């Protein structure tokens, strides 16, 4: 019986019958944040390396939101030495505001994929939107809970972006970015109401128009 608690390699193994070797998972983090970059992770595995695939199953790879920060970092360090390649692309708050989130997702995703050491034969994308161009792809709703390669991409993106937001918290300590990572929280909202946005806030987002209507 398959353990559904963790993502598995069923989707990945199905691509072997299609003649694919290099499979990439893509996931984003930061789309719903009020501050900081949009970050997209891409993780590439080799379906012919059965030893590595077996090891990946046992590392505890999961949807990054289901792992503690300590566990995420541990799993990230464990799998990044076993996979073929990984890449993280960031699009700043200014860039996201300039082009809109839909285009920003496409730009960051394609940048991440194109930065991989080997071009993938097929891509698995988390969610219903096909935001990676040029390459055959499959969209998997809640893919970070189903596909190991997507879950790995979600972890890589989350760990990397969280580190960036912790660095920003040193420059902008008033907003608590080390804790909220740029997402809305009572502390974050109160800071915006009191002192307004800083340089990494997405000031064109609708939340800024309603900020004084939020209760803390």
MOGIBEL-V583960 format. One line per field, one symbol per residue. ss: DSSP state (~ for helix, > for strand, _ for the rest). phi: phi as a letter, one per 20 degrees, with the letter a starting at -180 (. if undefined). burial: + if it has 24 or more other C-alpha atoms within 12 Angstrom, else -. A space follows every 50 residues. Layout:
ss=???
phi=???
burial=???
This chain:
ss=_______>_~~~~~_~~~___>>>>>>>>_____>__>>>>>>>>>___~ ~~~~~~~______~~~__~~~~~~~~~~~_____>>>>>>>_~~~~~~~_ ~~~~~~~~~~~~~~_______>>>>>__________>>>>__~~~_>~~~ ~~~~~~~~~~~~~~~~~~~~~_~~~_~~~~_____~~~~~~~~~~_____ >____~~~~_~~~___
phi=.ffefcfcdffffffffenededddcbdbofefebneeccdccdcdfeef fffffffeenfbggfedfgffgfffgffefedefabbcdddfgfffffdn fffggfffffffffeffcffebcddfnededdemcgbcecflffdcdfff gffffgfffffgffffffffecffdmffdelnefbgfffffffednfdfd fefeffgffdgeefed
burial=-----++++-+++-+----++++++++++++++++++++++++++++--- --+--++-++++++--+----++-++--++-++++++++++++++++--- +--+++++++++++-+-++++++++++-++++----++++-+++++++++ +++++++++++++++--++--+-+++++++++++--+++-+++---++-+ +++-------+-----
